[in-house]
């Protein structure tokens, strides 16, 4: 039961994060507008007046208000991409890496990494046929 509740909360958070509530409200507004206008205007005229933006209903206006509020909140939020680096170390620009270890520590890798000049011994031959 806890896992199901946790998944439900994660789903609600994800939908809220992508402004899913605004998308749902706008979809509801379009469906309601089409449902109300098709009997009066016909399908073609109802589609054109619903999606032209010149004849909004109260749900469309509410979705537009929510969208502008959401955009204002996002523009007021500070850019959080690199601000956490400044919290960790205010002098992050002066950090330098230590020098690489000398090659003497790994002599066995130097021999295996050096290219061989005789390529004829490395070419495999097919097994003998019986």
Secondary structure, DSSP 4 states (H G I P E B T S, - for coil): -HHHHHHHHHHHHHHHHTTHHHHHHHHHHHHHHHHHHHHHH-HHHHHHHHHSSSS--HHHHHHHHHHHHHHHHHHHS---SSHHHHHH-TTGGG--PPPPPPGGGGHHHHHHHSPPS--TTTS--PPPP-
